[in-house]
Amino acid sequence: MRVDGWSIVRGTFEDAWTPVLADMEAALSGPATVRLREGNTRVTAHVPGTGAVWKWWRRTGSREVLRALWGPSEAAREFDRAARAAGRGVPTAEPLFAAERRVLGLLRGQALAFRYLPDAVGLDRSLDLLHAGEPDALTPVERQRVLRLAARTIAAMHQAGILHGDLRLDNLILQPGPDGPGLSVLDWNRATFLSSPCEKEGLADLCLLAANLIMFGGSGAEMGDLLHAYCRSVGWTPRQERSVRREVIRGVRRRIRRYVERMVRNALRPGRRQAACKSGGFVAACEVGVPLERLEATVNAQAGLSLPARRGARPLERAHVVADPHAEDVWRAARVARTCRLPCRRVLGVVAGGRAGAGWVVMEPASGRSLREDLLSAGSRAGALGDLRALMRLIHAFGLRLRSCVDGDMGRVSTTGGVARRSNGVIVANPCTLRVAPESDKRASWSVLRDWVASVCGGEAADALMPRVPAGRRAQPKNPFTLSAT
């Protein structure tokens, strides 16, 4: 069947879907359409009234064009693998059809449709600490149940001989049901099918999922629950479980390190989550949702510059502008902190370059109070030192280091919802003190913090702040991904 140049190569097609397939770009950008996921190459959206979730490849690379000359297209491969996974008993959204558009035999467009799952929500949103303060956010007990359900689902998939290859939180969909919530697995394009169970081979899936969980704000204890439930589901002994934990933790560290390096490399490039451009002799970058012209107008108003902002652009309300010659480094550190859900004051954008030593950082309004008050009080000093130690271990795990530390750089917020929960409300109140240096030694960063604590409440408290090292071990901060017993 053909629809305006599109050929249905897999599945069945209904006439009610013809308007969507005839003009995919207009249909997926309509006012009633709900975009579920959007990237540089593809868009996944639900068009109300069709009963389907549409996945459209907006760009087709030359490599994919050549591969499609001798084999199925990416949409057709994903359709086949999703149908095969469903045939082996893995819960997934039903694939409806795959369509292609070819010109003289060359692939010029592809699309895929799945059955729409009502009231479904991705685990990336359910477990994201950025949404922890919302009314429908999961409680700690519900988070634990969801992670154990995910572990059982992944174990069943591996016992069926299926390696997913791209097992991230956004590819696991939670759907309510009469007998309790259920979990469906999506995005089968990289799946591998074996003839026997593949628990050991599936550790790569576990490493990717655990690293994704940690970067979305999950704790080491939650990762421990996930691994423990998985090992119990596949019937591994405690000795095998300990071996799996060590291997997964090593894999999580490697993946986080590579992810941070990629974020630092692409920090000043335009992308889905940020905008960057050259403004006159300056380089301006801001988060998506913050208009670039309003960022420039804010710097013009508070720093007395004359950036070529769009005429009539209004400055950002209550934004705080700080002059900093290391603005580009601050932006890289802020991108890591924002993406990895670290307790840090949000940076809206930066303007850097132009003249030697010039740069400005635009931050959201300050909240909370300085941590100095807790350190000066004998009753709250021990708790503040413990929370500060937890914060340092956390930011060090993601490659961030302290450049300097003075009064006001560390603060405490009144509520521990959201990302501040990871350190009991202690946050980095001044992001300009951070830099990304995963290859550097952590001792210099600890020394900077120790000197500030010593200046506030004496050397004895500063010595108590430093990480405790068991006898016979080198002086290193404790592993932030230590798994608690379940």
N, C-alpha and C positions, 0 to 999 in steps of 0.2 A: 504494500500500500504506500502511496506517495501523497504528501501534503505540502504543496508549494515548495518543491525541491527537497523535502525531507523524506527519507525512506525508513520505514519501520523494519528494523532488522531482527528484533527480538520481541517476543510477547505479542499481546493483542492490543488493538487501538480502538477507542470509542470515538464516535463522531463529536461528542460534546467537548473533546479535548482539541479539536481542530483549530479554534481561534488562538489558543495558547501556542500551539506548535507553529502556526502560520507567522506569528510575530512574537517570538520568545522574549526579546528584549523589552518590548512594550508591556507584555503581560507580567513579567517579573518585576517591573518597576511601577506597576499600577498602585494607586492609593490604598486599595484593599488587600494587596499582597503582603504577606508576612515573610520577611527575609530571615531565614534561620541561620544562614552562614554565608559569608561573602569573602572571597579572596581575590587575588590578582588574576587568576585564571578561570575561576568558576563561581557560580552563584547557586545556592540551594534555597528554595522558597516554597511556601505553601500558597497556592492560589485558591481562595475560597470558592466553593461551588464545584470544583473539579474532583474533590476527594483524593487528590494526589499531591505528593511533594515532588517538585520538579528540580532537577539538577542539570544545569546548563553550563557547558564549557564555553566561556566567552572568547577564549583564545585557544588555538591549537598550534603547538610548536612544530617546528620542522622535523624533529625526531619522531613525534607522534604521527605526523603525516607519512613518514617513511615506514614506520612500523605497521600502519594501517594498510599499506600496499600488499603486504604478505600475510597479514593476520587480522583478527578482529580489532576494532577500535577500543579505546579505553572504556567507553560507555557499554559496549557489548561485552567486554571482559568482566566488568563489574556486575552486569546483569547475570551472566552465567555463574559467577562465583557466589553471588548472593542466593541464587536459586539452589546451587549445590549445597551451600551451608544450611539453608532451610530444610533441604532434603535429609541432612544428617541430624536434624533435631535442634539446631541452634536457633533461638528466637531472634528474628530479624523482621524488618519491614518488608512486606511482599513486593518484589519487583514487578512492575506492570508492563513496561516496554522500554526498549532502547531505540533511538532514532539517529540517523546520520544524514548529513548533507554532503554530497560529493560533486566536484566539478572536474570533468575529464578523468574520473577515477581517483582524484586526490581529495582527501578528507578536508572539508572546510567548515564543518560544524557537527556537534554531537550533543545529545541530550538523553536524559534518563529519568524515568518516573517511578516512584514508589507509592505504595498505599499509605495514605495519611493516617497517622496514629493520633487520635484526639487526646487532648490533655497531657500529652507527653512532654517531658522536659529533659534536657541533657544534663548529665552529671557535672559538666563544666560549670553550669549555673547553680545547680543544687549544692555543690560542695565549695563554691567560690566564696572566700571570706569577704570579698568586696560586697556581697549581697547578704552578709550575716545579719545586718540590722533591719532587713525587710520583714514585713509581717509573716510572709509564707516561708521564711528561712527554716532550714532543718535544725532541730535541737541536737545536742551532742549524742544523745541516744539514737535518734533517727539517722544521723550520719554514720554511726557504727553499724546499724542494721543495713543501710544501703551499701556500705563497703563490703560487708559479709555476703550480701546478695551478689555483688559484682564478682567477688572471689569465687563463689559457687558457679556462677555463669561461665567465667573464664576457665575454670577447671573442667566443666562439662564440655566446653569447646575444644580444649586440648585433648581430652580423652576421646573425643570424636575424631582426632587426627587433623585438626585445623589449626594453623598458625595464622594469626590475623595480620601481623606485620605493621599495623598502624593503630595500635590499641591506646587511644587517648581518651580523656574524660568526655570530650565532645562526640565521640563515636559510641558512647554508651547512653541509651535513652531510657529514662525511668517513666513507666506508665502505670497509673493506678488501675486496680482491678478489684473484682468482688472478693477475691481470696487474698488480697494484699497486693502491694506493688510488684510489678514485673519489670524485667530488664531486657532490652533488645540491643543487639549489636549491629552497627551500621558500617558502611564504607569498606567493602570487601575487595577493593581494587588490588591490594598487595597481598591478599591471602594465599596461603600455600596449603594444599590438601595432601595428606599422607595416608597410608593404608593402615597405620597402627597408631596407638596413643602417643602423644608427643609432649609429655609433661616437662622433661628436661629441656627440650628444644624451645619450649614456651617461656623460658626465663627471659628471653629478649622482650616478649610482650609484657611480662611483669615489670621489668626494669623501666620500660617506657611509661607504663601506667603509673608506677610509683613515683617516678620523676615528675610526671604531670601533676600528680596529687600534691607533692611537696610544693611545686611552684604555684599552685592555686591556693596555697595556705594550709594544707594539711600538716598535721604534726607527725613526729616520729612514732608516737603511740598508734595513730591511725594507720600508718603504713605497716606497723607491726600486726595490727588486727587483720589487715588485708592479707598479708603473707601467711599468718597463722591459719586463717580460714581456708586459704587456698591449699596449704599443705595438708590440712585435715580432710579436705574434699578429695584429694588424690590419694590419701592413705599413706603419706610419708611418715617415717619415724622421726622422733625428736632430733636424732643426729643428722638426718637428711635435712630437716627444717633449719637447723643451725647453719649448715653449709649453704643452703639456699639464701638465707638472710645475708650472709657475708657476701655472696656473689651479687645479690640484688643491690646491696648498699654500694658496692664498688661500681656497679653499672649506673646507679643514680648519680653518683658523684661525677662520673665521666660525662653523662648526658647534660647535667646542669652546667658543667664547665664549658662544654661545646656550645650550649644554648646562650650562655652569657657572652662568650666570645663573638657569636654571630650578632647578638643585640648591640654590642659595642661597635662592631664593624659597620652596622647599618643604622646607627643612631641618628645621623644627620642626612639620611636619605628619605625621600618621600615614601610613604607606605600607607597601609590600611589604618594604622593606629596613630599616625602622626603626619604632620605636614612640614615640609622644609623647603626653603627657597633662598636665593640670594636677593637681598633687598639693598640696592645701592652697593656700597662697599662692605655690607655686613651679611652675615648668615643668620637667618631667623628660623627657628624650629618650634613647633608647638604640638600639643596633643590634638587629635581629631575631636571636634566639638568645641574647640577654641579657635575662632576665626583669626587668621594670621594678621589681618588688617587691624583687628582690635588689640592684638598683642603689641603690634608696632605703635598703635596710638597710646597704649598704656605706658610703654617705655618713653615715648615722646613727652607725655604729660609729667611723669615723675622724675625722669632723668634729664630733661631739658634737651633732648636730641631733636633732630629734624629728619627722621626716617621718612621715606616716601610712602606713608600710609595712605590708604584710600580716603579721599575727601569725605568727610562726614562720619568717619568711623568713630565709635564711642569707646573710651577706655573701659577695660574690664572693671567691674565693681569690686571694691575692697581688695583688689589684688595688691601684693606687696612686691616692689621692685628692689633688688639688691645689686649693687655694682660688684662684679667679681671677674678678675682677669682669667679665671679658669672656667668660664661659663660652658665651654664645650665639654670639658671633663665632668662638670656638674650635671649636664644634661645626660651624658652617658650613664652616670651613676643613678640618676633619677629614673631613667628608662628601665634599668635593671630592678630598682626598688619597686616601681609601679607594676611591672609585668610579673615579678615574682612575689608580689603581695607582702612586701617587707614593711614593718612599722616605720614609716617615714612621711614627713610632711610633703604634700603633693606639689610638684613643680609643673606649672602650666605651660611654660615655654622659656626660651632663651633667645637673646640676640648677642652674637659674638662676632669677633673679627673687626675688620675696618682699620683700626689703629692698633699699634702694639700695646698689649695690656688692657684692651678695652673689652668689656663684656657685661651683660646684665642678665639677671635671673629673675623671672616672674613667678612668684609662688602664691598659693592660695592663702587666705587669712590664717593667722596663727590661732591655735586652739590649745586649751589646757594651760598648764603652769610649768615653771622651771623645776627641774628635779633637785635643784639646790635646796629647796625647802625640806624635802624628805631626807636628804643627806645630813642636814644640820640637826634634825630631830633624832634623839637617841632611840625613840620608840619605833620609828619607821626606817631607820638607817639600814638594818639588816635586810628587810624586804626590798628596799630600793637597790642595794648592792646586788642582791640575787636577780632582780629583774633586769638590771643593767648588764649583768654577766650573760643572761639569756639573750638579750638583744645583740650583744657583741658577737656571740657565737653564731647567731642567726645571720647577721650581715656578712660575717667572714665566710660562712658556708657558700654564699653566692658571689664571692670575689670582691666584695666591697671592703675598703679600708678607711680609717679615719685619717684625714690630713691634719686636723687640729681640733681642739675642743676647749671651749670657754663657757662661761655661764650663759645659759640660754640655748646652747646647742642641743642639750638633751632635755626632754620634757615628759610630762605625764598628763594623759587625757583623763577626763572624769569618767568616761564610759569605756569599757573594754570590748565593745562590739567591733566587728570588722577585723581588719588586719592588726589592730592594736592588741587583740586577744593573744597574739603569738608571744608577746612579752609582758603580759599583765598590765597593759596600758602605758608602758614606757615607749617613747618614739624618738626618732631623730628629728628634733624640731627645726634644725637648720641644715637642709640638704647640702649646702655649700661646703660642709666639712667632709663630705664623702668623695671618694675617688674609686675607680674600678682598677684594681691591680691584683688579679687572682694569682699571678706568678710571684708576688712579693711575699716576704715573711710577715706573719701576723704579729710578731712580737713588737714591732714598731707601733702598730696601731693600738695594741694593748698599753704600751708605754705612754702614748698620748693621753689615753683615758685615765690611766693611773695618776699621771701628773696633775690632771684637773681635780680628781677626787682628793688627792693629797692636799691640794691648795684649799679645798673646801672644808674637809673634816679630818685632816691629819694623815700621817703615813700609816698608822695601824689599820685604819679603814681601807686605805688604798691597797695595802698588802692583802687584806681579806677579799678584795675585788678580784684579784688575779686568779685565773683558773687553777683549780686544785689538781695536782699531778700525783698519781700513785707512785710509791717508791719503786725505783728501777725503770721508770719510763722517762722519755724525753719531755721537756717542758713544752707541751703543745696544748692548745685549747681542746676541750672534750669534743668528740664527734657529735655534731648537732643532730645526726640521724640515728642516735642510739635508740634501740627498740625496747620498749618496756614489756614486761611479762604480761601475758593475757590470761 
